[in-house]
Amino acid sequence: MSPRIPPSYVPPISASSPSLRTASAAVALQRGSLAVDTLATQALQGTTIPPAPLILDDKDWPKWVREAFDYLESKEYGQMFMRVAEWWVILEHTYKWETSTKGLGTEQRPAEVAHWLRVLRRRFDRSPAIKDDVAYATQWWKWWTQLQPEWRQVDADGRAVIGGEGDWDVLKSPGKNGVLIVLLSLVWWREVATEHTVHLWTSAVADVGWVVSSMAAHSLKGERYVANPLLVNSTNSVCMQR
């Protein structure tokens, strides 16, 4: 059996990023302008690590978002993974916290994902059993690539490549049945990752991060937001005003 990777192991990243709800910041988004926040725009430029996210005041988070974010944060999988979680919250906020009955596509989806949805009844404290991390990683990438819009390019191994631009309609699935399921599937993979798949997991997190931040940036652009450094609340966390 291949050696397990310690839970704390994540390949080093050059920059540091504060937690979504503990950091001080001076950037917020305000409705009513043609401009889009600079950080959101950076998400469209093909960077591997998503840019530092806009920080939301968490007082209006619905219970399901708070519980999901707390669960993801508790895993302590490093800066890159938390960047993805943070941008996911931004994305869900642009959807006004709605949950669509439409879920993500199921073609090529790992059986473990379906098992969690149908049998484990979406409980965060019950992860599906993954007996072979190599097989799961292979199937996960097939599923993720299958979910992508047609304009995205793939590499020689059939995996989506970061970069390009187009609409994200095929991935638009607000709420509990959408991107959150992808993030949870990455958690389950990381829990069992060996030296054979941890690099693939890191690549997967980078790609999901680019996609989620790009989707959020496009959604913010459609909502006509603009950066405003003055909208900071009393705790120095940043509010998104609607």
TAWONOR-V946061 format. One record per residue. N is the residue number from 1. RES is the residue in one small letter. OMEGA is omega in whole degrees, -180 to 180 (NA if undefined). Layout:
n/res/omega
N/RES/OMEGA
N/RES/OMEGA
This chain:
n/res/omega
1/m/-179
2/s/180
3/p/178
4/r/178
5/i/178
6/p/-178
7/p/-176
8/s/-175
9/y/170
10/v/179
11/p/-175
12/p/178
13/i/-171
14/s/-174
15/a/177
16/s/-179
17/s/179
18/p/177
19/s/-176
20/l/-170
21/r/180
22/t/-174
23/a/168
24/s/180
25/a/-180
26/a/179
27/v/174
28/a/180
29/l/180
30/q/-179
31/r/171
32/g/179
33/s/180
34/l/-176
35/a/176
36/v/-178
37/d/-176
38/t/-179
39/l/177
40/a/180
41/t/179
42/q/-179
43/a/-178
44/l/-171
45/q/173
46/g/178
47/t/-179
48/t/179
49/i/179
50/p/179
51/p/178
52/a/-174
53/p/170
54/l/-173
55/i/-179
56/l/167
57/d/-172
58/d/-175
59/k/-179
60/d/-180
61/w/173
62/p/-175
63/k/-176
64/w/177
65/v/180
66/r/-179
67/e/180
68/a/-179
69/f/179
70/d/178
71/y/180
72/l/-180
73/e/-177
74/s/-178
75/k/177
76/e/-179
77/y/173
78/g/-175
79/q/-175
80/m/-179
81/f/180
82/m/175
83/r/180
84/v/180
85/a/-179
86/e/178
87/w/176
88/w/178
89/v/177
90/i/-180
91/l/-179
92/e/177
93/h/178
94/t/176
95/y/-178
96/k/175
97/w/-178
98/e/174
99/t/-180
100/s/174
101/t/179
102/k/176
103/g/176
104/l/-180
105/g/-177
106/t/180
107/e/-179
108/q/-179
109/r/178
110/p/-179
111/a/-179
112/e/179
113/v/178
114/a/180
115/h/180
116/w/-179
117/l/-171
118/r/-174
119/v/-179
120/l/170
121/r/170
122/r/179
123/r/-178
124/f/-177
125/d/-180
126/r/179
127/s/176
128/p/180
129/a/176
130/i/-174
131/k/-176
132/d/-176
133/d/179
134/v/179
135/a/180
136/y/-180
137/a/179
138/t/-178
139/q/179
140/w/-178
141/w/176
142/k/180
143/w/-177
144/w/180
145/t/178
146/q/-179
147/l/-170
148/q/174
149/p/-174
150/e/-176
151/w/179
152/r/180
153/q/176
154/v/179
155/d/-177
156/a/179
157/d/178
158/g/-180
159/r/-180
160/a/-179
161/v/180
162/i/178
163/g/-179
164/g/-180
165/e/180
166/g/180
167/d/-176
168/w/-174
169/d/-176
170/v/-180
171/l/-179
172/k/179
173/s/-175
174/p/169
175/g/-170
176/k/-175
177/n/-174
178/g/-175
179/v/179
180/l/-180
181/i/177
182/v/180
183/l/178
184/l/179
185/s/175
186/l/176
187/v/-178
188/w/177
189/w/-177
190/r/-179
191/e/-177
192/v/-174
193/a/174
194/t/178
195/e/-179
196/h/-175
197/t/-176
198/v/178
199/h/176
200/l/176
201/w/180
202/t/177
203/s/179
204/a/179
205/v/179
206/a/-178
207/d/178
208/v/178
209/g/179
210/w/-180
211/v/-176
212/v/179
213/s/177
214/s/178
215/m/179
216/a/-180
217/a/178
218/h/-180
219/s/177
220/l/179
221/k/178
222/g/180
223/e/176
224/r/176
225/y/176
226/v/177
227/a/176
228/n/-175
229/p/-174
230/l/-174
231/l/-179
232/v/-177
233/n/-172
234/s/-180
235/t/-180
236/n/171
237/s/-172
238/v/179
239/c/168
240/m/-177
241/q/179
242/r/NA
